[in-house]
Amino acid sequence: MSRGRVLVYGGKGALGSAVLEHFKTKGFWTLNVDLTKNDSADANVVVDPTACWINQESHILKEVETLLAGEKLAAILCVAGGWADGKASNADFIKNADLMWKQSVWSSAISARVASSFLAEGGLLQLTGAAAAVEGTPGMLGYGLAKAAVHQLVQSLADPKAAGLPERSSTLAILPVTLDTPMNRKWMAKADFSSWTPLTFVADLLHSWTTDAAKRPNSGSLVKLVTTGGETTLTPQ
């Protein structure tokens, strides 16, 4: 018997796949929303990357409504995103900033729209910010701009009644420093991996927040994930 239903936005990426798999092992029905299918998910909504923000929203809302068939989601976990550098003097600054906005802000805002209609009362809406974006990010302007916007969105959604979310729901952001993904290991092979946050830690954390509201920080919190010597601590901002 299913423990509940969760939507993982970005459920085909490294973190999203880890989160989706973890929830499946705990007996949850899983819905992946991403640019490509995740065959491990119980259902998928495939997003057209060439569609505009408005059309992506309408497509996702329609598909989620059909797939849920009147059921509600225990959690919406938005772990979509990416990284790109870029100074103001770089020729690709605006191109990279546009990509960062689409990957992080579009997905986060659409997740909030999905939550307004399909999140259960007392449910969890989790978005993904970045520890670096709490301050200036001079070498990666577009990335910092997009993640700071996600932080603002989380804080704005903290009052469910004012923001249009279900009663007693929580909106939280995780702010990783560096996640231990295959691509990060490939491009930073000489880094100190003991300072990187394991994907399994994040998956277990999100499961804990989903199943036990008492373990969640206050709604609107931006929660830094700081890993030192293989141990990860949570620091709500």
N, C-alpha and C positions, 0 to 999 in steps of 0.2 A: 504494500500500500504506500502511495506517495506521501512524503512528509510535507509536501507543499510544492509550490511552483515558483521558479525564479527565472528572471530574464537576465542574460549576460550580454551586454552591449560590447562588442569587440571580442566575442567568445571564440574566435578562431586564432587570435594572436597568442603569443607565448603565455602571458598572464591570464588572458581570458580562457584559454584551453585548460590551464591548471585549475582555475576557479570552477569552471563548468564540470570538469572531471571529479573534483572534490565533492561538489554538491550531489552529483549522480551517485557517488559511493555512499552518501548519507541518505539516499532514498528520495531525493527531490526530482521532480519533473523539470527539465531544463529547456529553455528557449534561447537559441543563439541569434543575435542580430549582428550581422557583419557583412563585409563585401563578398565573402565566400562562405559556403556551408561548412559546418563542423559536423561530421558524420556521427560523432558521439552524442550530439544533442538529440533530445526527443523531437524537437521541431526547430526550423530555421526560418528566418526572414532575411533574404539576401537584398542588400542595399545597392542601388546603382550609383557608383561614384560620380557619374557625369550629371546626375540629377541635381537640381537646385535644392536649397535647404527646405523650402516649402514643400516641394514634391517628395523629398525624402520623408519628411514628417507625415504627410498624408498617406504615403505607401505603408510606412511602418505602423501607424495607428490602425489602418484598415486590416493589415495582416495579423497584428496582435489580437485585435478584437475577434477575428475569425478563429484563430488558433485557441484562444482561451475559452471561447464558447460560454461566456457567462462566469467563468471562474476568475479569481483574483490572484495577484502575485504577492508572495511573501516578501520578495525583495527584487529590486531592479539594481543591478550591479554594472555600472558603466566603467569599464576598464579600457575603453578604446583610447587611442592616442598615438603619439609618435614623437620623434625628436629631430630637430634640424637646427643647425647653427645659423649665424647671420648677423653681421654688424650693419649699421646704417650705410656704410660705404660699399658693402657687397652688392654686386649686380643682381644676385638672386635673393636679396633680403625680402622683397615683397612677395616673390613667388613662394619662398619658404614660409613666410608669415601666413600667407593664404592657406597653405597646406596645414599648418599647425591649427589655424582657426577651424578649419573643416573637421579635422580629426578630433580635436578636444572640445571645442565650444559647440559645434553643431550636434555632436553626439550627446553631450551633457544636457543641452537644452531640450532635445527631443526626448531624452530619458525623463526629464521633468514633465513633459507633456504626457508621456505614457503613464507616469506615476499618477497624474491628476485623474486619470480615468480608470486605471487598472491595478493600482497598488491597493492592497488590503489595508483596512484600518489598523494602525499600529505597525505597519510595514516599514521597510528600510529602503531608502533611495541613497545609493552610494555613488559618488563621483570621484574622479581621479585628478588630483592636482599635482603639485611638485614642490618639494622642499626648497629648491632653488628659487622658486618664484615668490617666496615670501619677501625676498629682497630684489634688488636689481639684477638683471641678467644681461650684461652688456655684450657678451659674445654670442648670445642666442636670443636676440630681441623678439622674434616672432614666437618662439617657444614660451618665453616668459610672459609675453602679452596674453597668449591664449590661456595659459595655466592660471594666471592672476584673475582672468575673467571667470574661470571655473570656481576659484576660491570665492569670488564675490557672489556668484550664483548660489553656492552652498549656503552662505550666510544669509542671503535674501530669502531662501526657501525654508529657513529655520522655523518660521511661524507658519505652520500648515494652513491655518484658517486664512491668514492674509495672503498666502502664496497660492492658495487653491489646491492644496494637497489633502489627502484623507486625514481624518481625525487621528491623533496620537502617532502619526508617522514621524520618522526621523530622517533627516538629511545630513550625511556626513561625507567628508572627503578624506581620502588617504593621500599623504604627501610623501612619496618615496624619495630617497636620495638616489640610490642606484639599485635596480632590480637585477637579480641573478638570472639573466636570460641567455639563451644560446648566442644571440646576436651580440649582446654586450661582451660575452666571453671571447667571441671571434674578433671584435674590433678593439678590445682592451685586454689582450691576452696576458699582459704583464701586470695587471692591476691586482690589488689586494682583495681577493674574492671574499675574505672573511668580513669585509665591510659592506658587502652587498646583501640585500634582503632576499631571502629565498622565496620563491613563488608559493611554496607550500605553506609558509608562514602567513602570507597574505590570504590565501584561500581559506585557511583555518580561521583566521581573524574574521573574515566576512561571514563565514558560516556561524561563528559565535554571535556576531552582531545580529544576524538574521533570526536565530532561534531563541535568543535571550535578550530582550530589550533592556534588562537591567545591566547588561555588560556594555551597553553603548555609551559613549561620551554624550554630552549634551548635544541636542540637534543644532546644527550649524557649525560644529567643531571641525577644524582643519587638523588632522592628526598626522604628525610627522612620524615616519618610520625610520628610526636611526639604528643601524646595525654596527656593532663593534665586537670584534673577536667572535663572530658567529652568533652573537646574542642580539636580539632586536628589542628595542624599547619603544613605547608609544608616548608621544608628547603632544597632547591637545594644545592647539594654539588659541 
